[in-house]
Amino acid sequence: MTIQLSASDMAVYAFIEQYYSLNGYSPSNAEICKAVGFASKDTVHHHVKRLVQCGWLSHAHNVHRTLIPIHYPRIHYVRKPQG
């Protein structure tokens, strides 16, 4: 079974990747919802689940902010300046 990723899936992935690169950890579902323009956090959950199934994201079950973009070079994130 092949899952086709939609433009919305890719928008969610792009935001997670960008947020991860700036902060070193993933955004919350509420932050993703606001950034991508979804009306519901359930919609975010649906897209994240698809990205995990396709191998674009990994995460620890039942732990917050553990989404890791698989295609992102993890050792090269830029820390957000303090202050």
C-alpha positions in Angstrom: 0.0 0.0 0.0 1.4 3.4 -1.1 0.3 6.5 0.7 0.3 9.7 -1.5 1.3 12.7 0.5 -0.9 15.8 -0.1 0.2 19.5 -0.2 -1.2 19.8 3.3 1.0 16.9 4.5 4.0 18.6 3.0 3.1 21.9 4.6 2.9 20.2 8.0 6.3 18.5 7.4 7.9 21.7 6.2 6.8 23.6 9.3 7.9 20.8 11.6 11.3 20.7 9.9 11.7 24.5 10.1 10.6 24.6 13.8 13.0 21.8 14.6 15.9 23.5 12.9 15.3 26.7 15.0 14.6 25.1 18.4 16.1 21.6 18.4 12.7 20.0 19.3 9.3 19.7 17.5 6.3 22.1 17.7 3.1 21.2 19.5 0.0 20.2 17.6 -1.5 23.6 18.5 1.5 25.4 17.0 1.3 23.4 13.8 -2.4 24.0 13.6 -1.9 27.8 13.9 1.1 27.9 11.5 -0.5 25.8 8.7 -4.0 27.3 9.1 -6.0 24.3 10.2 -9.1 24.7 12.2 -8.6 21.6 14.4 -5.7 19.9 16.1 -7.3 16.6 15.0 -6.5 17.6 11.5 -2.8 18.1 12.5 -2.9 14.6 14.1 -4.2 13.1 10.9 -1.4 14.6 8.8 1.3 13.8 11.4 0.1 10.2 11.5 0.3 10.0 7.6 3.8 11.4 7.7 4.9 8.8 10.3 3.3 6.0 8.3 5.3 7.2 5.2 8.5 7.4 7.1 8.9 11.2 6.9 8.6 11.6 10.7 9.5 9.5 13.7 8.2 10.0 17.3 8.0 8.4 20.7 4.5 7.3 21.5 2.6 9.2 24.1 5.4 11.8 24.6 5.0 15.4 23.6 7.3 17.2 21.2 9.2 14.1 20.0 8.5 14.4 16.2 11.8 14.2 14.3 12.0 14.9 10.6 13.7 11.9 9.1 15.0 13.7 6.1 16.6 16.4 8.2 20.3 16.3 9.2 19.8 16.4 12.9 23.3 17.5 13.9 22.9 20.8 12.0 20.1 22.6 13.7 20.5 26.3 14.6 19.6 27.4 18.1 17.3 30.3 18.5 19.1 33.3 20.0 18.4 33.8 23.7 17.0 37.1 24.9 
